[in-house]
Amino acid sequence: MASKSRIVGVSKTLHFLLPRLVMPIDGKYTLKLLYGYRVYKPGLSDELALFREIFLAFWGLATQLGLSRSDEQAEGWNTTVPKIIDNAIIGYLRNRAS
């Protein structure tokens, strides 16, 4: 990736490999919702800590909402719990902006 920040690319790769476990993280929506801006951490260990923080936040959200495989759809946008959360974030922020 051209950016010095690796969290977006790594999270999307991990989501591709482990779609039911890892939520894709992006700067425009995920980081903006959690932190109000696109977070940049200069070191690899700092980015790993940020990834862990985000992973635990969304694991907690999925648990609190009681999301499970029964909420997933075989086709379309909400194929996994992480994508359900990701799509909800995008929808929420887009709606708030309009």
Buried (B, 14 or more C-beta within 10 A) or exposed (E): EEEEBBBBBBBBEBBEEEBEEBBBBBBEBBBBBBEEEBBBBEEEEEBBEBBEEBBEBBBEBBEEEEBEEEEBEEEEEBBBBBBBBBBBBBEEBEEEEE
